[in-house]
Amino acid sequence: MRAVSSWLRRLGRALALAVLLSGGAAIHLPAAAGSLAWPAGHGLVDQAGVPVDEARFAGRLRLVSFGYTRCPDLCPTALMTVTQALDDLPPALLARLAPVLIAADPERDGPAVLAAFLDTFHPAIVAVTGPVAVIDGLAAAYAAPIRRHDGVVDHPVGFFLVGPSGMLLGRLPASITPDELAETLRRALSR
């Protein structure tokens, strides 16, 4: 009974946040939101080669996306949307946000490649790469499978909004505008 009660409380919080944030951007809630803790000691690193785990993002709202540096259009467009939205946030709110790009093609996108790629976008964006199995595990936790074939990487588009405690709050569509994303983040961060 406690498990059901706990699940209902989480669902209620997620629905309340969705109502709060629904000022324009469509928020899609997962069927069963759970904790999305980042695994420690499994080889995840950022674009500077610094190890990444849950402590790096704890206490901050996360805006997570998946992508790869050779992506011809979707990934650069998504990162430009994030960059423009972050440019609209005041520094106090930006400090409470962790925008994260998870490398969908970690075999090609090591730290140096990601650092060069991110040089065009907002400096607050953190890129995460690591072993394929760990990246795929993260993607599975987000219900966002990655498929790699013949040099092409099929990955989820859109953004995942993750609360400070690591709970998935919702999914934002790739079609969100920079203004809508900035407003969604502003509302979420102002709580």
Salt bridges, closest charged atoms under 4 A:
ASP46 OD2 - ARG56 NH1 2.89
GLU54 OE2 - ARG62 NH2 2.66
ASP87 OD1 - HIS122 NE2 3.63
ASP105 OD2 - ARG70 NH2 3.22
ASP105 OD2 - ARG108 NH1 3.26
ASP136 OD1 - ARG148 NH2 2.74
ASP154 OD2 - HIS149 NE2 2.73
GLU183 OE1 - ARG186 NH1 2.91
GLU183 OE2 - ARG187 NE 2.93
